Amino acid sequence: MNLASHALVEIEKGLSARLSLKTISFRHNIADWKLRSKVHALILETVRRLNYIDWSINISLKGSSISQLHPYIRSILRLAVYHLKFLYTRSSHLFDVCAGIIAKKFEKKYASFVIALLREVERENLEIHFNRLSELEKTGLQLFHPTWFVRYLFRHLGRFEAIRLMKTNISPPPQYIRVNTLKIDPDTLQRRLSKEKIIAYQDPDLFDVLQVQKAAKPLIHSSYYKKGYFYIQNKASALVTHVLNPQEDDFVLDLCAAPGGKASHMGQFMKNRGSIIALDSSRKRMRELIETSRRQSIKIIQPLLIDSRSVSFVPKKQFDKVLLDAPCSSTGAFQSRPSRKWTVNKRLIKWLSQIQWILLEHAAGQVRPKGILLYVTCSLTVEENEMIIERFLKLNPDFRLARTTPFIGVHGSRGLSQCQRLYPHINDTDGFFIAKLVRRA
Ligand SMILES: C[S@@+](CC[C@H](N)C(=O)[O-])C[C@H]1O[C@@H](n2cnc3c(N)ncnc32)[C@H](O)[C@@H]1O
């Protein structure tokens, strides 16, 4: 619980669950992966239900808010309420554990405050408060999504589909790996992994993707991961390279490349021949890209730390293929990254769509005649997807929209049927949007 509360504090600062756990384990010198896996599951499940947990705490705070408390105390409270309300942990033992942890870090009065508050949360009849809420607020609390997003989904998908999607988002996500076919074929890897008690099956749509059914240990501890025989990558993300289909000796530009999932996959498709210019503005993520490429023995990636909005570094329009995997709201990845649910809002979506637009315009300038520009996000919103493409086609008549194949998802909305969307509740993947734009001769 102590480790988990430190991790929750890091998540509040903007780190993902995985990175926050890595940071905390390093800081507290925790190498035991079994303990780390347990803590990871605990923080993910708590963060998944954060709106309900905070709502029930706020009711007992009577007028003040959990946001006014010290981050560490806030985290302890959230974990305790998760145990209380969702794991039905016996309260006396739970309260003692919380008091013990807080007493070590703060004055005794804070431990007493937390215990009193938890008793109040336990006693409170939440049904009375719940019945006073609007239908949208109720759905948001029942399915653990922000109210604005429930309203957005109802409007764009209809009530039935929206509820199916949100139910999927609160279940554990499927796990996929992408086989590095430069080192091993999928059948052989599947057999070898089973000897490490990692059971994975061939995906029916993509020849180099396996779905992991069971794993006796975290995948990154597999010897085959360490040797670069596979990369942990969602099926929807792997689909992107299949659609772009880069060939040997192609000249490829990836404008938002880090941490390198798609860039390394492209290197694999190109059999390490040709060139991939990989741009990204994040130094930390770029380090991951370099490490990822090295592990997978991809040698044709040239990383360049740069803001892709401001630089027109190649004067001629000469790339055969350009990938823009744009920074986005990640509204398609709430299942695997639940903390994003609580940081995204409509203002952020508007701001991101402006960045996406600038990046797309810049990307377009780099495509050679007859070359391909692939625009991708892991967002579900039309503002970041179809609306960007509509505007682009209007202002860039030298580009046309082409069908995205392999086609394993559903058609884009607003009549853009050549674009492809993937949804967690339909395709068992992250939510993705893919548009293929071809420059006319
Ligand atoms: C969706 S992620 C890319 C994932 C990557 N393509 C992969 O498959 O591993 C978006 C990336 O865009 C980068 N980014 C955001 N704004 C940028 C900008 N203005 N210029 C370059 N990169 C940017 C972020 O650092 C982030 O790594």
The ligand as a Tripos MOL2 file, in Angstrom:
@<TRIPOS>MOLECULE
LIG
   27    29     1     0     0
SMALL
NO_CHARGES

@<TRIPOS>ATOM
      1 C1          1.5190    8.6280  -30.2800 C.3       1 LIG1
      2 S1          3.1170    8.9630  -29.7340 S.3       1 LIG1
      3 C2          4.1180    8.2020  -30.9680 C.3       1 LIG1
      4 C3          4.2630    6.7130  -30.7850 C.3       1 LIG1
      5 C4          5.2600    6.1200  -31.7580 C.3       1 LIG1
      6 N1          4.9320    6.4020  -33.1330 N.3       1 LIG1
      7 C5          5.3230    4.6000  -31.6060 C.2       1 LIG1
      8 O1          4.7430    3.8710  -32.3750 O.co2     1 LIG1
      9 O2          6.0090    4.1540  -30.6590 O.co2     1 LIG1
     10 C6          3.2990   10.6510  -30.1400 C.3       1 LIG1
     11 C7          4.7010   11.1860  -30.0330 C.3       1 LIG1
     12 O3          4.7070   12.5200  -30.5280 O.3       1 LIG1
     13 C8          5.7480   13.2120  -29.9000 C.3       1 LIG1
     14 N2          5.5120   14.6400  -30.1550 N.ar      1 LIG1
     15 C9          4.5600   15.4330  -29.6270 C.ar      1 LIG1
     16 N3          4.6440   16.6710  -30.1600 N.ar      1 LIG1
     17 C10         5.6780   16.6430  -31.0410 C.ar      1 LIG1
     18 C11         6.2570   17.6150  -31.9100 C.ar      1 LIG1
     19 N4          5.7900   18.8500  -31.9550 N.pl3     1 LIG1
     20 N5          7.3160   17.2500  -32.6720 N.ar      1 LIG1
     21 C12         7.8080   15.9930  -32.6020 C.ar      1 LIG1
     22 N6          7.2840   15.0380  -31.8160 N.ar      1 LIG1
     23 C13         6.2330   15.3570  -31.0430 C.ar      1 LIG1
     24 C14         5.6440   12.7580  -28.4540 C.3       1 LIG1
     25 O4          6.8660   12.9390  -27.7910 O.3       1 LIG1
     26 C15         5.2760   11.2790  -28.6170 C.3       1 LIG1
     27 O5          6.4260   10.4960  -28.5380 O.3       1 LIG1
@<TRIPOS>BOND
     1     1     2 1
     2     2     3 1
     3     2    10 1
     4     3     4 1
     5     4     5 1
     6     5     6 1
     7     5     7 1
     8     7     8 2
     9     7     9 1
    10    10    11 1
    11    11    12 1
    12    11    26 1
    13    12    13 1
    14    13    14 1
    15    13    24 1
    16    14    15 ar
    17    14    23 ar
    18    15    16 ar
    19    16    17 ar
    20    17    18 ar
    21    17    23 ar
    22    18    19 1
    23    18    20 ar
    24    20    21 ar
    25    21    22 ar
    26    22    23 ar
    27    24    25 1
    28    24    26 1
    29    26    27 1
@<TRIPOS>SUBSTRUCTURE
     1 LIG1         1 GROUP 0 **** ****
